[in-house]
Amino acid sequence: MKLIFEKSVPGRGMDYLPQCDVEAVALPAGLVRDVAPRLPELSETDISRHYTELNKNVHGVNCGFYPLGSCTMKYNPRIDEEMAALPGFTGVHPLAPAHTTAGCREVLDTARTLLCEITGMDDMTFQPAAGAHGEFTGVLLIKQYHEARGDSKRNKIIVPDSAHGTNPATAAMCGYTIVNIPSAPNGCVDLEALKKVLGEDTAGLMLTNPNTVGIFDENILEITRLVHEAGGLCYYDGANLNAVMGVVRPGDMGFDCIHLNLHKTFATPHGGGGPGSGAVGCKARLAAYLPGSAMMDGAGHIQVRSFAGNFLVVVKAMTYILSLGREGIPEAAQNAVLNANYLQAKIKGTFEPAFDRICMHEFVLDLSRFKKETGVSALDVAKTLIDYGMHPPTMYFPLIVHEALMLEPTETESRDTLDWAAEVFRKLYDLAHEDPAYMHDSPHNAQIGRPDEVRAARNPVLRWKG
Ligand SMILES: *Cc1c(COP(=O)(O)O)cnc(C)c1O
């Protein structure tokens, strides 16, 4: 489709500005630009159609099934958006005097209390803007803790090989050496491998539970005990909390600090890159190192972001928790787990689960044998799903499974949708055996088929040059 600049017609436009009710003042010459900005000239109809056309080319959670594993792409109730749109929240200035922002501070306090209860932590900051930023903040807490005790030889962070890429990246950014440990055949932490690398140089362990293959690590208490025994601290990547919220708490599993992706688990839609919130919670012994919020107390804590973070995302999280309530939060987690197991069971028999057991909120398919038989890869299957109106699952992650497709249906999908999704997978399984060439060329009906993702990432063209 054409860019909005290419649709521009000189002289076309619309004039909706109200009559000026103050005296017009000429700007000083130094502030006036020499040439008029090159803005597209379009009527309101043109603009409306342009954006509607763009909208039709995007697959969001409001268009159809979106089982992107590890991302929790669930439908979020409209009430959360309505609360975040209240003028009292959107109109507040971060430097407004404290006596005028009592309501906003109450939101932060309430959300902190609720999320600390859900996670089993003692304190929390909302400054980090997303999960990876939260990890960075959390690992800095661990670092400050060791430094404050004069324990300067701890320079290693342990990360399992199934970890999300942000975990080792975070540890490296905080100046740590990363120690990778292999997973056991069941996808969980290999206790013997863990014991071997623990020592006086261990600063901490970063883990997500349930892990990235959708399995709850039954040895979690033993794992955190071993790390503590060696003098290290335990960091919980909370991206998978949707599976266990209200059922078990990271704090009770022995974790010392965590981040939550409020935009995954607690009601902020996050397609297209934002806004998010990587709230960081911690146990009391780390609380002194939490970033302070200028709006909250103005104290001289470290800051990882301005003011109180993405405040409106916190409004949504609070609304979500209060509207689901004490029964609704665990029910959402249980339904997420039920839906994942239902879909896994229905797909089994065609595509093979990488770990053939009861899963948590997501599961991984291993297409290596299927690829050997048909020549059709996980990428081909993912691309063909687009033609069927389904967003592709996460591909080629975690790295410990080859030809991986990772599906997370979430609790907000009905049984009908899951039945339909299983049927689509069955069709693609048959199609791969009958007409593999067709799948190598998929998608056939999308605007863009197979972009060169490496080149797009390395040399992004973000600006129109006309
Ligand atoms: C999404 C995710 C992250 C990173 O969170 P962002 O908000 O995308 O920065 C970290 N770990 C896991 C397991 C995730 O799924």
The ligand as an SDF file (V2000), in Angstrom:
LIG
                    3D

 15 15  0  0  0  0  0  0  0  0999 V2000
    9.1230  -10.7490   27.5960 C   0  0  0  0  0  0  0  0  0  0  0  0
   10.1380  -11.3870   28.4320 C   0  0  0  0  0  0  0  0  0  0  0  0
   11.1870  -10.6270   28.9750 C   0  0  0  0  0  0  0  0  0  0  0  0
   11.4580   -9.1790   28.6110 C   0  0  0  0  0  0  0  0  0  0  0  0
   10.3940   -8.3070   28.8630 O   0  0  0  0  0  0  0  0  0  0  0  0
   10.1800   -6.9780   28.0050 P   0  0  0  0  0  0  0  0  0  0  0  0
    9.0320   -6.3180   28.6710 O   0  0  0  0  0  0  0  0  0  0  0  0
    9.8690   -7.4370   26.6030 O   0  0  0  0  0  0  0  0  0  0  0  0
   11.4390   -6.1790   28.0740 O   0  0  0  0  0  0  0  0  0  0  0  0
   12.0600  -11.2620   29.8350 C   0  0  0  0  0  0  0  0  0  0  0  0
   11.9410  -12.5680   30.1180 N   0  0  0  0  0  0  0  0  0  0  0  0
   10.9550  -13.3480   29.6030 C   0  0  0  0  0  0  0  0  0  0  0  0
   10.8690  -14.7970   29.9770 C   0  0  0  0  0  0  0  0  0  0  0  0
   10.0160  -12.7740   28.7370 C   0  0  0  0  0  0  0  0  0  0  0  0
    9.0410  -13.5330   28.2160 O   0  0  0  0  0  0  0  0  0  0  0  0
  1  2  1  0
  2  3  1  0
  2 14  2  0
  3  4  1  0
  3 10  2  0
  4  5  1  0
  5  6  1  0
  6  7  2  0
  6  8  1  0
  6  9  1  0
 10 11  1  0
 11 12  2  0
 12 13  1  0
 12 14  1  0
 14 15  1  0
M  END
$$$$
